[in-house]
Every structure is written in C-alpha cells, then in structure tokens.
Amino acid sequence: MRERGVKGNPVLDKLMKLKYRINDAYKDGRDTDKSDKTWVMEEITNLRQGGWLSATKMKVANEMWSKYGG
C-alpha cells in the first residue's frame, strides 16, 4: 500500500489512506463498490473546504476501513 496523505489533519489523512486502500483493492481484483470511493472523495473535498466529519460519517468511514482490510 502506498503511504500518502495530508499531514496535520488526522481525519483527512485517514480518509486519504482509505481512498488508496480502495484503489489497491480494485487493482488487486477484489470486490469494490464505486459508491464507497465516491463517498470518500466527497468527504475529502468537504474537509479540504473547511467542513467536518460528523460522528455518523466517521462510523461509515470506520466500517469501510474494516471492509477494505484496515
């Protein structure tokens, strides 16, 4: 797995790593859901524009992290 991310914002860094984990799963031929990556990308954009991640969205991200081997 690639180690990339944004330093200084741990939530944004975690979402970036999740995005790369989804990409790696796709490249490895594992079952992936395009809506998962779309959701992660939307949340990354939201955070970069000064938004925040609610507790519910954090739970969704954590479930995806488990789904993709985190």
N, C-alpha and C positions, 0 to 999 in steps of 0.2 A: 504494500500500500504506500502511496505517496504521502509524504509529510508536508502538507501545505496548510496555510491558514492565515488568519489575520491575528497579529499579536496585539494584546491589550484588551480584547473583548472576548472573554472565555465562552460566552454563548455563541457568538458569531464564529469563533474558531471551531467549536464543536459542530456547528451546522456545516461549515466548510468540509470538515473531515467526514461528516455523514454523506455529503454530496459525492465526495471522492470514493467513499465506500460503496455507494450505489453504482457509480460508474464502473468500479472494479468488478462488482457482482455481475453487471451486464456484460462486460468484456470476458469474464470467465464462463459465460453461458448459463449463469444461474438465473432463476426466475426473478424478474424485477417488475415493478409496477411504475410506469411512466408518471402516474399521478403523484407518486412519492417524491420523485426528483423535482417535479413541477412545484409541489408544495414547499420543499426545502429551498428551492431557488427563490420563491416568492418571499419566504421568511428572511432569507439572507438580504434581499433587496430592502425589505421593510426595516431590518436592523440597521443597514447602511444609511438609510434615510432618517435615522433617529428614532425609529419605532422601538417596541419592546415585545418580548415573548411572554404571553400570559401563561399561567400555571397549566391550563388545559393544553396549550400548544406545546409546552415543554414535555408534557406527558406523551403527546403524539410523537414528538421527536425521539423521546426515550424508547418508545415502542418500536419505532423504525430502526433505531440503533440496534436493538436486540434482533430485529428481523434480518438485518444485514450483517450480523456477526460481530456486533460491537461489545 
